[in-house]
Amino acid sequence: MIEREKVVIVGCQLPSTDDWTYEQSMGELVELVDTAQGEVVARLDQKRQQIDRRTFIGKGKIEELAMLVEQFEPDLLIFNAELTPAQ
């Protein structure tokens, strides 16, 4: 049996994106992980007025993400947008 990579997906919803569209995009991430033989072990969502230029998500969500990483020990973190090198 092949061990699947454990993945945490992280999404940030901006005011320009309605709830349905956001949920569709996050669902696509889950499907892509499954197609790549991975397993989504956790999901982190945040609604923000704008992306944090330094960290993508807010400080509190970074702390939540750190706890998820400690708990699940994922192989990958996948965000619903491209990150800059600084992020």
N, CA, C and O atoms as a Maestro MAE file, in Angstrom:
{
 s_m_m2io_version
 :::
 2.0.0
}

f_m_ct {
 s_m_title
 :::
 protein
 m_atom[348] {
  # First column is atom index #
  i_m_mmod_type
  r_m_x_coord
  r_m_y_coord
  r_m_z_coord
  i_m_residue_number
  s_m_chain_name
  s_m_pdb_residue_name
  s_m_pdb_atom_name
  i_m_atomic_number
  :::
  1 25 0.833 -1.185 0.000 1 A "MET " " N  " 7
  2 3 0.000 0.000 0.000 1 A "MET " " CA " 6
  3 2 0.881 1.252 0.000 1 A "MET " " C  " 6
  4 15 1.811 1.367 0.799 1 A "MET " " O  " 8
  5 25 0.586 2.163 -0.880 2 A "ILE " " N  " 7
  6 3 1.349 3.397 -1.004 2 A "ILE " " CA " 6
  7 2 0.858 4.396 0.033 2 A "ILE " " C  " 6
  8 15 -0.344 4.620 0.179 2 A "ILE " " O  " 8
  9 25 1.810 4.995 0.757 3 A "GLU " " N  " 7
  10 3 1.453 6.017 1.734 3 A "GLU " " CA " 6
  11 2 1.198 7.329 1.002 3 A "GLU " " C  " 6
  12 15 2.021 7.782 0.206 3 A "GLU " " O  " 8
  13 25 0.051 7.926 1.284 4 A "ARG " " N  " 7
  14 3 -0.322 9.176 0.622 4 A "ARG " " CA " 6
  15 2 0.291 10.363 1.354 4 A "ARG " " C  " 6
  16 15 0.416 10.352 2.578 4 A "ARG " " O  " 8
  17 25 0.672 11.387 0.592 5 A "GLU " " N  " 7
  18 3 1.188 12.609 1.206 5 A "GLU " " CA " 6
  19 2 0.057 13.303 1.956 5 A "GLU " " C  " 6
  20 15 -1.066 13.396 1.462 5 A "GLU " " O  " 8
  21 25 0.365 13.784 3.142 6 A "LYS " " N  " 7
  22 3 -0.609 14.525 3.939 6 A "LYS " " CA " 6
  23 2 -0.508 16.003 3.558 6 A "LYS " " C  " 6
  24 15 0.582 16.566 3.461 6 A "LYS " " O  " 8
  25 25 -1.678 16.616 3.344 7 A "VAL " " N  " 7
  26 3 -1.728 17.985 2.849 7 A "VAL " " CA " 6
  27 2 -2.679 18.824 3.705 7 A "VAL " " C  " 6
  28 15 -3.765 18.377 4.072 7 A "VAL " " O  " 8
  29 25 -2.249 20.042 4.012 8 A "VAL " " N  " 7
  30 3 -3.130 21.040 4.617 8 A "VAL " " CA " 6
  31 2 -3.387 22.079 3.541 8 A "VAL " " C  " 6
  32 15 -2.445 22.601 2.945 8 A "VAL " " O  " 8
  33 25 -4.664 22.388 3.284 9 A "ILE " " N  " 7
  34 3 -4.989 23.431 2.313 9 A "ILE " " CA " 6
  35 2 -5.385 24.693 3.073 9 A "ILE " " C  " 6
  36 15 -6.054 24.638 4.105 9 A "ILE " " O  " 8
  37 25 -4.951 25.831 2.531 10 A "VAL " " N  " 7
  38 3 -5.170 27.126 3.167 10 A "VAL " " CA " 6
  39 2 -5.800 28.054 2.148 10 A "VAL " " C  " 6
  40 15 -5.294 28.211 1.037 10 A "VAL " " O  " 8
  41 25 -6.917 28.675 2.538 11 A "GLY " " N  " 7
  42 3 -7.596 29.586 1.635 11 A "GLY " " CA " 6
  43 2 -7.848 30.927 2.277 11 A "GLY " " C  " 6
  44 15 -8.105 31.024 3.477 11 A "GLY " " O  " 8
  45 25 -7.771 31.959 1.464 12 A "CYS " " N  " 7
  46 3 -8.076 33.312 1.909 12 A "CYS " " CA " 6
  47 2 -9.126 33.880 0.947 12 A "CYS " " C  " 6
  48 15 -8.893 33.999 -0.256 12 A "CYS " " O  " 8
  49 25 -10.278 34.223 1.508 13 A "GLN " " N  " 7
  50 3 -11.379 34.746 0.698 13 A "GLN " " CA " 6
  51 2 -11.421 36.261 0.821 13 A "GLN " " C  " 6
  52 15 -11.509 36.807 1.920 13 A "GLN " " O  " 8
  53 25 -11.355 36.925 -0.316 14 A "LEU " " N  " 7
  54 3 -11.417 38.379 -0.377 14 A "LEU " " CA " 6
  55 2 -12.838 38.829 -0.694 14 A "LEU " " C  " 6
  56 15 -13.635 38.035 -1.195 14 A "LEU " " O  " 8
  57 25 -13.172 40.093 -0.411 15 A "PRO " " N  " 7
  58 3 -14.532 40.582 -0.680 15 A "PRO " " CA " 6
  59 2 -14.964 40.439 -2.140 15 A "PRO " " C  " 6
  60 15 -16.159 40.351 -2.423 15 A "PRO " " O  " 8
  61 25 -14.015 40.415 -3.059 16 A "SER " " N  " 7
  62 3 -14.344 40.296 -4.480 16 A "SER " " CA " 6
  63 2 -14.778 38.887 -4.873 16 A "SER " " C  " 6
  64 15 -15.213 38.669 -6.003 16 A "SER " " O  " 8
  65 25 -14.665 37.929 -3.952 17 A "THR " " N  " 7
  66 3 -15.029 36.540 -4.229 17 A "THR " " CA " 6
  67 2 -16.225 36.146 -3.378 17 A "THR " " C  " 6
  68 15 -16.173 36.229 -2.151 17 A "THR " " O  " 8
  69 25 -17.306 35.716 -4.028 18 A "ASP " " N  " 7
  70 3 -18.483 35.290 -3.268 18 A "ASP " " CA " 6
  71 2 -18.246 33.911 -2.657 18 A "ASP " " C  " 6
  72 15 -17.335 33.188 -3.060 18 A "ASP " " O  " 8
  73 25 -19.078 33.560 -1.683 19 A "ASP " " N  " 7
  74 3 -18.908 32.303 -0.951 19 A "ASP " " CA " 6
  75 2 -18.922 31.085 -1.874 19 A "ASP " " C  " 6
  76 15 -18.107 30.176 -1.710 19 A "ASP " " O  " 8
  77 25 -19.836 31.059 -2.836 20 A "TRP " " N  " 7
  78 3 -19.949 29.903 -3.733 20 A "TRP " " CA " 6
  79 2 -18.671 29.713 -4.545 20 A "TRP " " C  " 6
  80 15 -18.158 28.599 -4.648 20 A "TRP " " O  " 8
  81 25 -18.157 30.802 -5.120 21 A "THR " " N  " 7
  82 3 -16.945 30.729 -5.925 21 A "THR " " CA " 6
  83 2 -15.755 30.288 -5.071 21 A "THR " " C  " 6
  84 15 -14.927 29.487 -5.507 21 A "THR " " O  " 8
  85 25 -15.683 30.817 -3.860 22 A "TYR " " N  " 7
  86 3 -14.593 30.436 -2.956 22 A "TYR " " CA " 6
  87 2 -14.663 28.945 -2.639 22 A "TYR " " C  " 6
  88 15 -13.651 28.247 -2.708 22 A "TYR " " O  " 8
  89 25 -15.848 28.457 -2.295 23 A "GLU " " N  " 7
  90 3 -15.998 27.032 -1.964 23 A "GLU " " CA " 6
  91 2 -15.668 26.153 -3.167 23 A "GLU " " C  " 6
  92 15 -15.087 25.079 -3.010 23 A "GLU " " O  " 8
  93 25 -16.032 26.598 -4.359 24 A "GLN " " N  " 7
  94 3 -15.697 25.850 -5.571 24 A "GLN " " CA " 6
  95 2 -14.181 25.761 -5.743 24 A "GLN " " C  " 6
  96 15 -13.652 24.700 -6.077 24 A "GLN " " O  " 8
  97 25 -13.485 26.875 -5.514 25 A "SER " " N  " 7
  98 3 -12.028 26.869 -5.696 25 A "SER " " CA " 6
  99 2 -11.350 25.984 -4.659 25 A "SER " " C  " 6
  100 15 -10.375 25.301 -4.971 25 A "SER " " O  " 8
  101 25 -11.852 25.988 -3.437 26 A "MET " " N  " 7
  102 3 -11.272 25.129 -2.402 26 A "MET " " CA " 6
  103 2 -11.580 23.659 -2.708 26 A "MET " " C  " 6
  104 15 -10.748 22.784 -2.472 26 A "MET " " O  " 8
  105 25 -12.773 23.395 -3.233 27 A "GLY " " N  " 7
  106 3 -13.124 22.035 -3.636 27 A "GLY " " CA " 6
  107 2 -12.216 21.528 -4.739 27 A "GLY " " C  " 6
  108 15 -11.853 20.352 -4.762 27 A "GLY " " O  " 8
  109 25 -11.847 22.417 -5.657 28 A "GLU " " N  " 7
  110 3 -10.918 22.043 -6.729 28 A "GLU " " CA " 6
  111 2 -9.554 21.675 -6.159 28 A "GLU " " C  " 6
  112 15 -8.904 20.748 -6.645 28 A "GLU " " O  " 8
  113 25 -9.116 22.402 -5.125 29 A "LEU " " N  " 7
  114 3 -7.842 22.053 -4.491 29 A "LEU " " CA " 6
  115 2 -7.899 20.650 -3.898 29 A "LEU " " C  " 6
  116 15 -6.953 19.874 -4.033 29 A "LEU " " O  " 8
  117 25 -9.005 20.329 -3.244 30 A "VAL " " N  " 7
  118 3 -9.161 18.987 -2.665 30 A "VAL " " CA " 6
  119 2 -9.102 17.938 -3.761 30 A "VAL " " C  " 6
  120 15 -8.447 16.909 -3.599 30 A "VAL " " O  " 8
  121 25 -9.779 18.186 -4.871 31 A "GLU " " N  " 7
  122 3 -9.775 17.235 -5.983 31 A "GLU " " CA " 6
  123 2 -8.379 17.086 -6.589 31 A "GLU " " C  " 6
  124 15 -7.975 15.980 -6.950 31 A "GLU " " O  " 8
  125 25 -7.646 18.187 -6.702 32 A "LEU " " N  " 7
  126 3 -6.285 18.116 -7.237 32 A "LEU " " CA " 6
  127 2 -5.378 17.301 -6.324 32 A "LEU " " C  " 6
  128 15 -4.558 16.512 -6.793 32 A "LEU " " O  " 8
  129 25 -5.529 17.496 -5.020 33 A "VAL " " N  " 7
  130 3 -4.730 16.722 -4.066 33 A "VAL " " CA " 6
  131 2 -5.060 15.239 -4.210 33 A "VAL " " C  " 6
  132 15 -4.163 14.397 -4.218 33 A "VAL " " O  " 8
  133 25 -6.336 14.926 -4.322 34 A "ASP " " N  " 7
  134 3 -6.759 13.536 -4.468 34 A "ASP " " CA " 6
  135 2 -6.215 12.936 -5.764 34 A "ASP " " C  " 6
  136 15 -5.742 11.799 -5.775 34 A "ASP " " O  " 8
  137 25 -6.283 13.696 -6.848 35 A "THR " " N  " 7
  138 3 -5.762 13.222 -8.130 35 A "THR " " CA " 6
  139 2 -4.266 12.939 -8.050 35 A "THR " " C  " 6
  140 15 -3.761 12.024 -8.701 35 A "THR " " O  " 8
  141 25 -3.563 13.733 -7.247 36 A "ALA " " N  " 7
  142 3 -2.120 13.546 -7.082 36 A "ALA " " CA " 6
  143 2 -1.806 12.499 -6.011 36 A "ALA " " C  " 6
  144 15 -0.666 12.382 -5.561 36 A "ALA " " O  " 8
  145 25 -2.823 11.745 -5.612 37 A "GLN " " N  " 7
  146 3 -2.674 10.666 -4.628 37 A "GLN " " CA " 6
  147 2 -2.322 11.181 -3.228 37 A "GLN " " C  " 6
  148 15 -1.715 10.464 -2.432 37 A "GLN " " O  " 8
  149 25 -2.707 12.433 -2.934 38 A "GLY " " N  " 7
  150 3 -2.505 12.993 -1.604 38 A "GLY " " CA " 6
  151 2 -3.778 12.901 -0.787 38 A "GLY " " C  " 6
  152 15 -4.822 12.479 -1.284 38 A "GLY " " O  " 8
  153 25 -3.680 13.299 0.467 39 A "GLU " " N  " 7
  154 3 -4.827 13.275 1.368 39 A "GLU " " CA " 6
  155 2 -4.893 14.604 2.118 39 A "GLU " " C  " 6
  156 15 -3.945 14.978 2.809 39 A "GLU " " O  " 8
  157 25 -6.008 15.312 1.982 40 A "VAL " " N  " 7
  158 3 -6.195 16.557 2.734 40 A "VAL " " CA " 6
  159 2 -6.522 16.177 4.175 40 A "VAL " " C  " 6
  160 15 -7.546 15.550 4.448 40 A "VAL " " O  " 8
  161 25 -5.637 16.565 5.088 41 A "VAL " " N  " 7
  162 3 -5.826 16.224 6.498 41 A "VAL " " CA " 6
  163 2 -6.416 17.392 7.285 41 A "VAL " " C  " 6
  164 15 -6.931 17.198 8.386 41 A "VAL " " O  " 8
  165 25 -6.343 18.611 6.725 42 A "ALA " " N  " 7
  166 3 -6.912 19.781 7.399 42 A "ALA " " CA " 6
  167 2 -7.100 20.899 6.389 42 A "ALA " " C  " 6
  168 15 -6.460 20.946 5.339 42 A "ALA " " O  " 8
  169 25 -8.008 21.798 6.754 43 A "ARG " " N  " 7
  170 3 -8.295 22.958 5.908 43 A "ARG " " CA " 6
  171 2 -8.379 24.183 6.801 43 A "ARG " " C  " 6
  172 15 -8.995 24.144 7.866 43 A "ARG " " O  " 8
  173 25 -7.761 25.267 6.366 44 A "LEU " " N  " 7
  174 3 -7.781 26.524 7.110 44 A "LEU " " CA " 6
  175 2 -8.318 27.602 6.190 44 A "LEU " " C  " 6
  176 15 -7.811 27.787 5.084 44 A "LEU " " O  " 8
  177 25 -9.343 28.316 6.641 45 A "ASP " " N  " 7
  178 3 -9.972 29.365 5.844 45 A "ASP " " CA " 6
  179 2 -9.900 30.691 6.581 45 A "ASP " " C  " 6
  180 15 -9.932 30.735 7.810 45 A "ASP " " O  " 8
  181 25 -9.802 31.774 5.814 46 A "GLN " " N  " 7
  182 3 -9.858 33.104 6.395 46 A "GLN " " CA " 6
  183 2 -10.496 34.060 5.401 46 A "GLN " " C  " 6
  184 15 -10.221 34.007 4.202 46 A "GLN " " O  " 8
  185 25 -11.360 34.945 5.923 47 A "LYS " " N  " 7
  186 3 -11.908 36.043 5.128 47 A "LYS " " CA " 6
  187 2 -11.131 37.293 5.514 47 A "LYS " " C  " 6
  188 15 -10.993 37.614 6.694 47 A "LYS " " O  " 8
  189 25 -10.624 37.998 4.498 48 A "ARG " " N  " 7
  190 3 -9.854 39.224 4.738 48 A "ARG " " CA " 6
  191 2 -10.262 40.282 3.723 48 A "ARG " " C  " 6
  192 15 -10.777 39.970 2.649 48 A "ARG " " O  " 8
  193 25 -10.022 41.529 4.081 49 A "GLN " " N  " 7
  194 3 -10.256 42.619 3.149 49 A "GLN " " CA " 6
  195 2 -9.202 42.626 2.040 49 A "GLN " " C  " 6
  196 15 -9.484 42.992 0.899 49 A "GLN " " O  " 8
  197 25 -7.979 42.215 2.399 50 A "GLN " " N  " 7
  198 3 -6.897 42.111 1.418 50 A "GLN " " CA " 6
  199 2 -5.864 41.114 1.926 50 A "GLN " " C  " 6
  200 15 -5.793 40.821 3.120 50 A "GLN " " O  " 8
  201 25 -5.075 40.605 1.008 51 A "ILE " " N  " 7
  202 3 -4.005 39.663 1.356 51 A "ILE " " CA " 6
  203 2 -2.937 40.412 2.150 51 A "ILE " " C  " 6
  204 15 -2.580 41.537 1.800 51 A "ILE " " O  " 8
  205 25 -2.433 39.805 3.200 52 A "ASP " " N  " 7
  206 3 -1.329 40.386 3.953 52 A "ASP " " CA " 6
  207 2 -0.070 40.261 3.096 52 A "ASP " " C  " 6
  208 15 0.319 39.153 2.726 52 A "ASP " " O  " 8
  209 25 0.558 41.372 2.784 53 A "ARG " " N  " 7
  210 3 1.721 41.358 1.890 53 A "ARG " " CA " 6
  211 2 2.891 40.568 2.461 53 A "ARG " " C  " 6
  212 15 3.705 40.031 1.710 53 A "ARG " " O  " 8
  213 25 2.977 40.493 3.785 54 A "ARG " " N  " 7
  214 3 4.106 39.787 4.401 54 A "ARG " " CA " 6
  215 2 3.825 38.307 4.607 54 A "ARG " " C  " 6
  216 15 4.715 37.473 4.445 54 A "ARG " " O  " 8
  217 25 2.582 37.980 4.965 55 A "THR " " N  " 7
  218 3 2.317 36.607 5.406 55 A "THR " " CA " 6
  219 2 1.142 35.923 4.713 55 A "THR " " C  " 6
  220 15 0.829 34.776 5.034 55 A "THR " " O  " 8
  221 25 0.488 36.593 3.779 56 A "PHE " " N  " 7
  222 3 -0.681 36.093 3.058 56 A "PHE " " CA " 6
  223 2 -1.916 36.045 3.949 56 A "PHE " " C  " 6
  224 15 -2.917 36.693 3.643 56 A "PHE " " O  " 8
  225 25 -1.869 35.291 5.046 57 A "ILE " " N  " 7
  226 3 -2.976 35.249 5.999 57 A "ILE " " CA " 6
  227 2 -2.578 36.049 7.239 57 A "ILE " " C  " 6
  228 15 -1.415 36.418 7.395 57 A "ILE " " O  " 8
  229 25 -3.529 36.311 8.108 58 A "GLY " " N  " 7
  230 3 -3.261 37.113 9.295 58 A "GLY " " CA " 6
  231 2 -2.477 36.373 10.367 58 A "GLY " " C  " 6
  232 15 -2.308 35.155 10.312 58 A "GLY " " O  " 8
  233 25 -2.002 37.139 11.346 59 A "LYS " " N  " 7
  234 3 -1.165 36.606 12.419 59 A "LYS " " CA " 6
  235 2 -1.866 35.482 13.195 59 A "LYS " " C  " 6
  236 15 -1.257 34.454 13.489 59 A "LYS " " O  " 8
  237 25 -3.132 35.682 13.520 60 A "GLY " " N  " 7
  238 3 -3.872 34.647 14.260 60 A "GLY " " CA " 6
  239 2 -4.005 33.360 13.464 60 A "GLY " " C  " 6
  240 15 -3.901 32.268 14.021 60 A "GLY " " O  " 8
  241 25 -4.231 33.485 12.173 61 A "LYS " " N  " 7
  242 3 -4.350 32.292 11.323 61 A "LYS " " CA " 6
  243 2 -3.002 31.605 11.155 61 A "LYS " " C  " 6
  244 15 -2.945 30.385 11.001 61 A "LYS " " O  " 8
  245 25 -1.921 32.371 11.181 62 A "ILE " " N  " 7
  246 3 -0.594 31.756 11.121 62 A "ILE " " CA " 6
  247 2 -0.391 30.883 12.349 62 A "ILE " " C  " 6
  248 15 0.158 29.785 12.252 62 A "ILE " " O  " 8
  249 25 -0.831 31.367 13.500 63 A "GLU " " N  " 7
  250 3 -0.720 30.568 14.727 63 A "GLU " " CA " 6
  251 2 -1.565 29.299 14.621 63 A "GLU " " C  " 6
  252 15 -1.128 28.223 15.029 63 A "GLU " " O  " 8
  253 25 -2.784 29.427 14.071 64 A "GLU " " N  " 7
  254 3 -3.641 28.249 13.844 64 A "GLU " " CA " 6
  255 2 -2.965 27.266 12.902 64 A "GLU " " C  " 6
  256 15 -2.981 26.057 13.136 64 A "GLU " " O  " 8
  257 25 -2.374 27.789 11.838 65 A "LEU " " N  " 7
  258 3 -1.694 26.938 10.862 65 A "LEU " " CA " 6
  259 2 -0.524 26.208 11.520 65 A "LEU " " C  " 6
  260 15 -0.298 25.028 11.253 65 A "LEU " " O  " 8
  261 25 0.213 26.902 12.369 66 A "ALA " " N  " 7
  262 3 1.331 26.259 13.068 66 A "ALA " " CA " 6
  263 2 0.828 25.105 13.934 66 A "ALA " " C  " 6
  264 15 1.482 24.065 14.016 66 A "ALA " " O  " 8
  265 25 -0.324 25.278 14.579 67 A "MET " " N  " 7
  266 3 -0.887 24.197 15.397 67 A "MET " " CA " 6
  267 2 -1.318 23.024 14.530 67 A "MET " " C  " 6
  268 15 -1.132 21.870 14.917 67 A "MET " " O  " 8
  269 25 -1.896 23.303 13.352 68 A "LEU " " N  " 7
  270 3 -2.292 22.231 12.435 68 A "LEU " " CA " 6
  271 2 -1.071 21.462 11.940 68 A "LEU " " C  " 6
  272 15 -1.104 20.237 11.824 68 A "LEU " " O  " 8
  273 25 0.002 22.188 11.650 69 A "VAL " " N  " 7
  274 3 1.236 21.543 11.191 69 A "VAL " " CA " 6
  275 2 1.784 20.645 12.295 69 A "VAL " " C  " 6
  276 15 2.224 19.526 12.029 69 A "VAL " " O  " 8
  277 25 1.758 21.132 13.527 70 A "GLU " " N  " 7
  278 3 2.238 20.323 14.649 70 A "GLU " " CA " 6
  279 2 1.364 19.087 14.847 70 A "GLU " " C  " 6
  280 15 1.867 17.993 15.101 70 A "GLU " " O  " 8
  281 25 0.052 19.275 14.728 71 A "GLN " " N  " 7
  282 3 -0.884 18.171 14.957 71 A "GLN " " CA " 6
  283 2 -0.830 17.107 13.865 71 A "GLN " " C  " 6
  284 15 -0.781 15.914 14.164 71 A "GLN " " O  " 8
  285 25 -0.839 17.528 12.609 72 A "PHE " " N  " 7
  286 3 -0.975 16.582 11.497 72 A "PHE " " CA " 6
  287 2 0.349 16.231 10.809 72 A "PHE " " C  " 6
  288 15 0.417 15.243 10.077 72 A "PHE " " O  " 8
  289 25 1.395 17.024 11.034 73 A "GLU " " N  " 7
  290 3 2.685 16.812 10.390 73 A "GLU " " CA " 6
  291 2 2.546 16.583 8.880 73 A "GLU " " C  " 6
  292 15 2.960 15.545 8.362 73 A "GLU " " O  " 8
  293 25 1.959 17.561 8.181 74 A "PRO " " N  " 7
  294 3 1.736 17.384 6.740 74 A "PRO " " CA " 6
  295 2 3.034 17.415 5.942 74 A "PRO " " C  " 6
  296 15 4.048 17.958 6.380 74 A "PRO " " O  " 8
  297 25 2.967 16.815 4.759 75 A "ASP " " N  " 7
  298 3 4.079 16.855 3.825 75 A "ASP " " CA " 6
  299 2 4.053 18.142 3.006 75 A "ASP " " C  " 6
  300 15 5.093 18.635 2.569 75 A "ASP " " O  " 8
  301 25 2.844 18.680 2.803 76 A "LEU " " N  " 7
  302 3 2.664 19.873 1.967 76 A "LEU " " CA " 6
  303 2 1.636 20.810 2.572 76 A "LEU " " C  " 6
  304 15 0.700 20.384 3.250 76 A "LEU " " O  " 8
  305 25 1.832 22.112 2.310 77 A "LEU " " N  " 7
  306 3 0.821 23.136 2.549 77 A "LEU " " CA " 6
  307 2 0.481 23.695 1.183 77 A "LEU " " C  " 6
  308 15 1.376 24.074 0.427 77 A "LEU " " O  " 8
  309 25 -0.808 23.751 0.856 78 A "ILE " " N  " 7
  310 3 -1.215 24.287 -0.440 78 A "ILE " " CA " 6
  311 2 -2.160 25.460 -0.196 78 A "ILE " " C  " 6
  312 15 -3.166 25.329 0.502 78 A "ILE " " O  " 8
  313 25 -1.820 26.607 -0.781 79 A "PHE " " N  " 7
  314 3 -2.617 27.822 -0.653 79 A "PHE " " CA " 6
  315 2 -3.453 28.011 -1.913 79 A "PHE " " C  " 6
  316 15 -3.099 27.517 -2.983 79 A "PHE " " O  " 8
  317 25 -4.559 28.727 -1.778 80 A "ASN " " N  " 7
  318 3 -5.449 28.920 -2.924 80 A "ASN " " CA " 6
  319 2 -5.031 30.097 -3.804 80 A "ASN " " C  " 6
  320 15 -5.831 30.586 -4.602 80 A "ASN " " O  " 8
  321 25 -3.805 30.549 -3.668 81 A "ALA " " N  " 7
  322 3 -3.267 31.619 -4.504 81 A "ALA " " CA " 6
  323 2 -1.749 31.486 -4.542 81 A "ALA " " C  " 6
  324 15 -1.158 30.790 -3.717 81 A "ALA " " O  " 8
  325 25 -1.132 32.150 -5.492 82 A "GLU " " N  " 7
  326 3 0.330 32.128 -5.561 82 A "GLU " " CA " 6
  327 2 0.891 32.991 -4.441 82 A "GLU " " C  " 6
  328 15 0.380 34.076 -4.162 82 A "GLU " " O  " 8
  329 25 1.939 32.503 -3.808 83 A "LEU " " N  " 7
  330 3 2.612 33.273 -2.770 83 A "LEU " " CA " 6
  331 2 3.827 33.966 -3.351 83 A "LEU " " C  " 6
  332 15 4.455 33.473 -4.288 83 A "LEU " " O  " 8
  333 25 4.145 35.108 -2.785 84 A "THR " " N  " 7
  334 3 5.375 35.782 -3.180 84 A "THR " " CA " 6
  335 2 6.534 35.137 -2.421 84 A "THR " " C  " 6
  336 15 6.302 34.454 -1.424 84 A "THR " " O  " 8
  337 25 7.764 35.336 -2.865 85 A "PRO " " N  " 7
  338 3 8.903 34.774 -2.126 85 A "PRO " " CA " 6
  339 2 8.932 35.234 -0.662 85 A "PRO " " C  " 6
  340 15 9.328 34.466 0.215 85 A "PRO " " O  " 8
  341 25 8.520 36.468 -0.395 86 A "ALA " " N  " 7
  342 3 8.522 36.989 0.971 86 A "ALA " " CA " 6
  343 2 7.466 36.283 1.838 86 A "ALA " " C  " 6
  344 15 7.663 36.115 3.042 86 A "ALA " " O  " 8
  345 25 6.376 35.883 1.240 87 A "GLN " " N  " 7
  346 3 5.319 35.236 2.008 87 A "GLN " " CA " 6
  347 2 5.697 33.817 2.348 87 A "GLN " " C  " 6
  348 15 4.925 33.111 2.996 87 A "GLN " " O  " 8
  :::
 }
 m_bond[347] {
  # First column is bond index #
  i_m_from
  i_m_to
  i_m_order
  :::
  1 1 2 1
  2 2 3 1
  3 3 4 2
  4 3 5 1
  5 5 6 1
  6 6 7 1
  7 7 8 2
  8 7 9 1
  9 9 10 1
  10 10 11 1
  11 11 12 2
  12 11 13 1
  13 13 14 1
  14 14 15 1
  15 15 16 2
  16 15 17 1
  17 17 18 1
  18 18 19 1
  19 19 20 2
  20 19 21 1
  21 21 22 1
  22 22 23 1
  23 23 24 2
  24 23 25 1
  25 25 26 1
  26 26 27 1
  27 27 28 2
  28 27 29 1
  29 29 30 1
  30 30 31 1
  31 31 32 2
  32 31 33 1
  33 33 34 1
  34 34 35 1
  35 35 36 2
  36 35 37 1
  37 37 38 1
  38 38 39 1
  39 39 40 2
  40 39 41 1
  41 41 42 1
  42 42 43 1
  43 43 44 2
  44 43 45 1
  45 45 46 1
  46 46 47 1
  47 47 48 2
  48 47 49 1
  49 49 50 1
  50 50 51 1
  51 51 52 2
  52 51 53 1
  53 53 54 1
  54 54 55 1
  55 55 56 2
  56 55 57 1
  57 57 58 1
  58 58 59 1
  59 59 60 2
  60 59 61 1
  61 61 62 1
  62 62 63 1
  63 63 64 2
  64 63 65 1
  65 65 66 1
  66 66 67 1
  67 67 68 2
  68 67 69 1
  69 69 70 1
  70 70 71 1
  71 71 72 2
  72 71 73 1
  73 73 74 1
  74 74 75 1
  75 75 76 2
  76 75 77 1
  77 77 78 1
  78 78 79 1
  79 79 80 2
  80 79 81 1
  81 81 82 1
  82 82 83 1
  83 83 84 2
  84 83 85 1
  85 85 86 1
  86 86 87 1
  87 87 88 2
  88 87 89 1
  89 89 90 1
  90 90 91 1
  91 91 92 2
  92 91 93 1
  93 93 94 1
  94 94 95 1
  95 95 96 2
  96 95 97 1
  97 97 98 1
  98 98 99 1
  99 99 100 2
  100 99 101 1
  101 101 102 1
  102 102 103 1
  103 103 104 2
  104 103 105 1
  105 105 106 1
  106 106 107 1
  107 107 108 2
  108 107 109 1
  109 109 110 1
  110 110 111 1
  111 111 112 2
  112 111 113 1
  113 113 114 1
  114 114 115 1
  115 115 116 2
  116 115 117 1
  117 117 118 1
  118 118 119 1
  119 119 120 2
  120 119 121 1
  121 121 122 1
  122 122 123 1
  123 123 124 2
  124 123 125 1
  125 125 126 1
  126 126 127 1
  127 127 128 2
  128 127 129 1
  129 129 130 1
  130 130 131 1
  131 131 132 2
  132 131 133 1
  133 133 134 1
  134 134 135 1
  135 135 136 2
  136 135 137 1
  137 137 138 1
  138 138 139 1
  139 139 140 2
  140 139 141 1
  141 141 142 1
  142 142 143 1
  143 143 144 2
  144 143 145 1
  145 145 146 1
  146 146 147 1
  147 147 148 2
  148 147 149 1
  149 149 150 1
  150 150 151 1
  151 151 152 2
  152 151 153 1
  153 153 154 1
  154 154 155 1
  155 155 156 2
  156 155 157 1
  157 157 158 1
  158 158 159 1
  159 159 160 2
  160 159 161 1
  161 161 162 1
  162 162 163 1
  163 163 164 2
  164 163 165 1
  165 165 166 1
  166 166 167 1
  167 167 168 2
  168 167 169 1
  169 169 170 1
  170 170 171 1
  171 171 172 2
  172 171 173 1
  173 173 174 1
  174 174 175 1
  175 175 176 2
  176 175 177 1
  177 177 178 1
  178 178 179 1
  179 179 180 2
  180 179 181 1
  181 181 182 1
  182 182 183 1
  183 183 184 2
  184 183 185 1
  185 185 186 1
  186 186 187 1
  187 187 188 2
  188 187 189 1
  189 189 190 1
  190 190 191 1
  191 191 192 2
  192 191 193 1
  193 193 194 1
  194 194 195 1
  195 195 196 2
  196 195 197 1
  197 197 198 1
  198 198 199 1
  199 199 200 2
  200 199 201 1
  201 201 202 1
  202 202 203 1
  203 203 204 2
  204 203 205 1
  205 205 206 1
  206 206 207 1
  207 207 208 2
  208 207 209 1
  209 209 210 1
  210 210 211 1
  211 211 212 2
  212 211 213 1
  213 213 214 1
  214 214 215 1
  215 215 216 2
  216 215 217 1
  217 217 218 1
  218 218 219 1
  219 219 220 2
  220 219 221 1
  221 221 222 1
  222 222 223 1
  223 223 224 2
  224 223 225 1
  225 225 226 1
  226 226 227 1
  227 227 228 2
  228 227 229 1
  229 229 230 1
  230 230 231 1
  231 231 232 2
  232 231 233 1
  233 233 234 1
  234 234 235 1
  235 235 236 2
  236 235 237 1
  237 237 238 1
  238 238 239 1
  239 239 240 2
  240 239 241 1
  241 241 242 1
  242 242 243 1
  243 243 244 2
  244 243 245 1
  245 245 246 1
  246 246 247 1
  247 247 248 2
  248 247 249 1
  249 249 250 1
  250 250 251 1
  251 251 252 2
  252 251 253 1
  253 253 254 1
  254 254 255 1
  255 255 256 2
  256 255 257 1
  257 257 258 1
  258 258 259 1
  259 259 260 2
  260 259 261 1
  261 261 262 1
  262 262 263 1
  263 263 264 2
  264 263 265 1
  265 265 266 1
  266 266 267 1
  267 267 268 2
  268 267 269 1
  269 269 270 1
  270 270 271 1
  271 271 272 2
  272 271 273 1
  273 273 274 1
  274 274 275 1
  275 275 276 2
  276 275 277 1
  277 277 278 1
  278 278 279 1
  279 279 280 2
  280 279 281 1
  281 281 282 1
  282 282 283 1
  283 283 284 2
  284 283 285 1
  285 285 286 1
  286 286 287 1
  287 287 288 2
  288 287 289 1
  289 289 290 1
  290 290 291 1
  291 291 292 2
  292 291 293 1
  293 293 294 1
  294 294 295 1
  295 295 296 2
  296 295 297 1
  297 297 298 1
  298 298 299 1
  299 299 300 2
  300 299 301 1
  301 301 302 1
  302 302 303 1
  303 303 304 2
  304 303 305 1
  305 305 306 1
  306 306 307 1
  307 307 308 2
  308 307 309 1
  309 309 310 1
  310 310 311 1
  311 311 312 2
  312 311 313 1
  313 313 314 1
  314 314 315 1
  315 315 316 2
  316 315 317 1
  317 317 318 1
  318 318 319 1
  319 319 320 2
  320 319 321 1
  321 321 322 1
  322 322 323 1
  323 323 324 2
  324 323 325 1
  325 325 326 1
  326 326 327 1
  327 327 328 2
  328 327 329 1
  329 329 330 1
  330 330 331 1
  331 331 332 2
  332 331 333 1
  333 333 334 1
  334 334 335 1
  335 335 336 2
  336 335 337 1
  337 337 338 1
  338 338 339 1
  339 339 340 2
  340 339 341 1
  341 341 342 1
  342 342 343 1
  343 343 344 2
  344 343 345 1
  345 345 346 1
  346 346 347 1
  347 347 348 2
  :::
 }
}
